[in-house]
Amino acid sequence: MRRALAIAAIAFLPLANVTAARAEEPGDRQQAFTAAAKEFQVPESVLLGVSYLESRWDAHAGQPSNEAGFGPMHLTDAEAFAGTNHHGDGEEDARGDDSRPLAPAAQAAPVTEIPAALKTMDKAAELTGASHEQLRTDAAANIRGGAALLASYQKDLGAPLSDDPAEWYGAVARYSGADNQDAAKAFADEVYTTIKQGTERVTDDGQRVTLPPIPDVGEILKWLEKLGLPVPRKDGVECPMSVSCEWIPSGYAQLPGDDYGHYDLGNRPFAQKIDYIVIHDMEGYFLPSIKLNQDPAYGASWQYSIRSTDGHIAQHIKAKDVAWQAGNWYINAKSIGIEHEGFLAEGGTWYTEAMYRASAKLVRYLAMRNGVPLDRAHILGHDNVPGTTPATVKNMHEDPGPFWDWAHYFELLGAPLHPFGGPRSGSIMIKPDFATNKPYYYGCDRKNPSAPCPPTPSAAVWLRTEPRADAPLVKDIGKHPTGNHDSLYSVYDHSARATTGQRFAVADRQGDWTAIWYLDQKAWFYNPASAPTAVPSMGLVVTPKPGLASVPVYGRAYPEAEAYPAGVPVQSVVPLQYKFSAGEKYTLAGTAAAEYFYAVTFDGSGHQVVRGKTKYLEVQFGHRVMFVKADDVQVSFSG
């Protein structure tokens, strides 16, 4: 992701997370759907179903999604902001391999041609007479705009303005903005599944909305065919059948000299087990980012891209091959990288339900195929991937950021984040209520980077040096290696944040505050019993063996020098700059194989996996996972 601009000072410092009580108002949002459906002769179930797939009926305080969509109907206005792909920022080496350092990555081309799917607000304004400002900030106006668009699409198809939801299948498919038949159908199918099952929830601004189930609702597929959309190229894509997925291959070519780009041929899972799936955001739009992945001279690549509006998936690299995506070669060699259209914060603050659902289906499919545990120690954000050496820690990326809803994502994965244990459990899982947890951040507005971000639902909690709201944030000497090491309240700085699903050993408790061990410190977060931000999570923890004052932690689990055969350069096993002191405990995520994938040539015939005898363990040491040697620690139960 793009780095936040340097900020000399901020106008004020927050005291604690802002956690507003959730109201349950009975009707304004529901009434807005009813009125708009009646005005434009759209079945209310169709209007509610489409909106649910776009926003889960949330208004997001008028803030744009990560694809410049606004309001409950996700009316898009891409001209409101633009950006570039985060791999092009020139800071992180996406490959992360000392044996083959990369030249700086090429910059992403600016967005010059905006697809119609990213400009639906223009048409909604024309149809309703509402201004762009009204459509962005007034939920009722936004719903009217979405209803008007659906009615317009229905008329364009020559379909009737019928009370029967089945007749609206084509209009719903078109609302997705999809550019191919599979994507349009997948979106429409999700909408109609939602209508059949029904759903109910309280929105981010306290509005209770209900979609009653219609189990026998039909779909008239001829209206989809009348859209005349092309069928995407498949080429053996590795995707579940229930999503829209096409093959758009990543660039792979011999370049001048010994250079080549921009992934490595492998033979996974036979040569190496896939242990991780890494969640990224693009810090850019779908098509420009894909064009970068097609350029073999570009110094980064990833296996999958997911579009925001409709959840359409493009696969670029087979799972057997190794993409240059996470900035850590050990993780790259053992992971699959998935890029999600959008921005961590700059201009956008939320991700669409269509994208969450498609991504969750893909991740579950990949996890089941490769035996990847469905937990936050193996389904990683890019921001959870450790630096490889002390020198690389500072520039590791921070996406998908604090606005990614990990709790909802794991529900969609079929692996909800449940508590385990009693109130005095020796370890906890971070789990604030996403909708009401709205910590202070700054840095969302590139025109005014020191301004506070709008209050926005977040998956993260701030970590402090003492159990009080005005205590300083804990420090990260790797992220801030010079000066006083102060952490920032920037949306781009996770140094003093713990995020939903991450598990930590409890260090102390005091009133409404809980302390965890975090980067060799006691880190306190506000965790009142009346509105907890963490749940019990008993499990295994590690601590230095008796007699050791501290033990090193590592960013990669590389073999010992004796394991390397002739012709393969020995990779140094360099501890990171952090200490793991006696008396501290960190949660155990599992074992980590001591492996190094040697791949520095275009021809994959010489690639080989070096395996060592050193035993490593993965731990949640800070915001990022890290590794310790099993011989340095002892394992115990935290219950």
ABEGO torsion letter per residue (X at the ends): XBBBBBBABBABBBABBBBBBBBBBAAAAAAAAAAAAAAAGBBAAAAAAAAAAAAGGBAGGGBBBAAGBBEAAGBBBAAABBBBBAAAAGABBAAGBAABBBBBBBBBBBBABBBAAAAAAAAAAAAAGBBAAAAAABAAAAAAAAAAAAAAAAAAAGBBBBABAAAAAAAAAAAAGBABAAAAAAAAAAAAAAAAAEBBBBBAAGBBBBBBBBAABBBBAAAAAAAGBBBBBAGGBBBBAABBBBBBBBBBBBBBEABBOABBBBBOAAABBBABBBBBBAGBBAAAAAAAAABAABABBBABBBBAAAGBBBBABBAABBBBAAGBAAAAAABBBBBBBEBAABGBABBBAAAAAAAAAAAAAAAAAAGBBBBAAABBBAAABBBABAAAAAABBAOAEAABBAAAAAAAAGBBBBBBEBAABABBBBBBBAAABBBBBBGABAABAABBBBBBBBABBBBBABBBAABBBBBBAAABABEAGBBBABAABAAABBBBGBBBBBABBBEABBBBBBGGBBBBBBBBAABBABBBBBEBBBBBBBGBABBBBBABBBBBAAABBBGBBBBBBBBBABBBBBGBBBBBAEBBBBBBBBBABABAAABBBBBBABBBBBBBABABBBBBBAAABBBBBAX
